[in-house]
Amino acid sequence: MDKYENFKKNVFNLIGIDLSSYKEKQMKRRINSLISRNSYKDFDDYFSGLKKNKKLLEDFINYLTINVSEFYRNPSQWEVLERYVFPELLRHNKNINIWSSACSTGEEPYSLVMLLSKFLPISQIKIFATDLDLNAIDKAKIGVYNEKSIQSLPKEFINKYFEKIGNSYKLDESIKKCVQFKQLNLLSDKYPNNNDLILCRNVMIYFTDDAKNIMYKKFYNSLKNDGILFVGSTEQIILPDRYNFKTVKTFFYKKVT
């Protein structure tokens, strides 16, 4: 067994993350960069460090999960949510279940709360948000962001829900209370049930085709009938009918039964 294969097996045994589900060339390049940056010799030496050094392990998980996020990322897609998806979902039921499945540092689920506040009282809004990276979730719970992360957010939301502190923006508690955060591994953990809307954006690009196939099937089972899956701008599903989805708008797929 070569050193990378052995490293993948050891990482899975240590933290339950299956590196075989990530594109190998890309993942090896990124891990090699971590190895040299931290002055380790090779995969074996680096894994020994991961076992002994909690901070090194946290940095490794952070690096794997690539937290790049912003409020209202790809604003035209949020317009589709506002004009089409939410009115359709709320037509029959005001208590919709929404899962932000790779929430990073919270910008996506908090954007959902703000947009939904145009349709519902804030007291009725509940978003379930998950990520693999506990550090990202901790940052999300704090709810303080820089100017760049809010640049695409409608001004009405910035004025209403943020307090400027120096060069940072602190999110109002009323929005934070609407989101429940939890750690979840999309490759191995059980998905929540009965979702009307699932967002999985800018994550699939890191996975192999086999891993994607498994995840699409799990998302399908996790949605209610006629529920919607919302994916990232580089992640359109080719032939969505293979997974019993139909395209309702670009990047939005409805579960077909």
C-alpha positions, 0 to 999 in steps of 0.5 A, a space after each residue: 500500500 502506498 503512503 497516500 493510500 495508507 494516509 487515507 485509511 488512517 485519516 478515516 479511522 481517526 476522524 471518519 472522513 473518507 478522502 477516497 470520495 474526494 478528487 485524488 489529484 486535487 486532494 493530494 496536492 492540497 495535503 502535500 502543501 500542508 505537509 511542507 508548510 508544517 515541516 513534515 517529511 511525508 504522509 506518514 510523518 504528517 499523520 503522526 503529527 495529526 494524532 498528537 497535535 489537536 491544533 494541527 488536526 483542526 487546521 487539517 479539517 479546516 483546510 479540507 472543508 474550504 470555508 469560502 462563503 458570503 451572504 447572498 452568494 450569486 444574487 440572481 439565484 436568491 432572486 429565484 428563491 424570492 420570486 419562485 421557490 419560496 412563494 411556491 413552497 409557502 403556498 400550501 404550508 407556512 412551516 417549511 423545513 429548510 436544510 443548509 447542508 454545507 453552511 460554512 461560517 453561516 452566511 447561507 442560512 442567515 441569508 435564508 432567514 433574512 429573505 424568509 422574513 419578507 414572507 413570514 414573521 421571524 418567530 416562525 422561521 427555523 433553518 437547520 444548518 450543518 457543516 463538517 467543520 466545527 470551527 466554521 460552525 463556531 464562527 457562524 454562531 458568533 455572527 460577526 462578518 467583514 464588509 466583503 462578506 456582506 457586499 451582495 446582501 440587499 441594503 435593507 437587510 444590512 441596515 435592519 439586521 447588522 450593527 457596524 462595529 469598527 470594520 466588522 458587522 455584527 448580526 442581530 440576535 433575532 436572526 441568529 436564533 432562527 438557525 440550529 447548527 450541527 456538525 454533519 459529514 455529508 459522505 457518511 452521516 444520516 441526512 435529516 428527513 422531510 425537507 421542503 428545500 435543501 441547499 448544497 452549494 459549492 461542495 460537490 465540485 470536490 467529490 468524485 462522481 461516485 460520491 456525488 451519485 450517493 449524495 444525490 440519492 440521499 438528498 432525494 430521500 431527504 426531501 418531501 415530495 415536490 421538495 427542491 434541491 438548490 445546488 451551486 453555480 458550477 454544479 448543475 446536475 447533468 441528466 437530473 432524471 437519473 436521480 428522479 429530479 426535474 429542473 425547475 430553474 437553473 440550479 434548482 431541482 424538484 423531487 419527482 415521485 
